[in-house]
């Protein structure tokens, strides 16, 4: 499997399970424990953090416009 597809699947898995209430840290270690590469898991965590920061910034500006 290509590395970018592999990482995308990890990111999708993490997004789905974050919505279920699992912590990012617990998902990270679960994936590493199941044999996923630490580099790919760390990359997925970085990408998720970037995405969450973008969403938080977007919601912040939207809330400021409503005031």
Protein Blocks (a to p, Z undefined) as FASTA:
>chain_A
ZZklmmmmmmmmmmmmmmnopafklmmmmmmmnopafklmmmmmmmmmmmmmmmmmmmmm
mmmmmZZ
